[in-house]
Every structure is written in C-alpha cells, then in structure tokens.
Amino acid sequence: MAKTIYKLRSKPHLLFTFNDSDFHLIDEDNPSNNSEFKFNSIISVDLVKGKTNWIVS
C-alpha cells in the first residue's frame, strides 16, 4: 500500500496522509477537522481561499 504525506504547515501542523483508499487529515489548529476520509465516499470538494485580515496581522 502506497503512502504519501503532504505537510502544508509546520506550526501548527497541517498534514495530509494519502493511502490507496483513503486519506487522513491532521490539523492542530482546528482539531475538529481531524479525520479519515474514504475516497469512495467523497461526493464533492470545495476549495475556499481564506482571507487575511492585514489590519490584525
């Protein structure tokens, strides 16, 4: 079984681990996002680009 890991952020960690039939999401910033997702159960995916509040940051 092939396993691929994509690290999108270091602090806090945001990792995607892809296997043949599913993927795992590890999000230390928002732990409620942590889960395992089966590819055959995904109906659709939406990518929502976050906005940065430059006044606050």
URFEN-V810066 format. One record per residue. N is the residue number from 1. SS is DSSP state (H for helix, E for strand, L for the rest). Layout:
n=[N,N]
ss=[SS,SS]
//
This chain:
n=[1,2,3,4,5,6,7,8,9,10,11,12,13,14,15,16,17,18,19,20,21,22,23,24,25,26,27,28,29,30,31,32,33,34,35,36,37,38,39,40,41,42,43,44,45,46,47,48,49,50,51,52,53,54,55,56,57]
ss=[L,L,L,E,E,E,E,E,E,L,L,L,L,E,E,E,E,E,L,L,L,E,E,E,E,E,E,L,L,L,H,H,H,L,E,E,E,E,H,H,H,L,L,L,L,L,L,L,L,L,L,L,L,L,L,L,L]
//
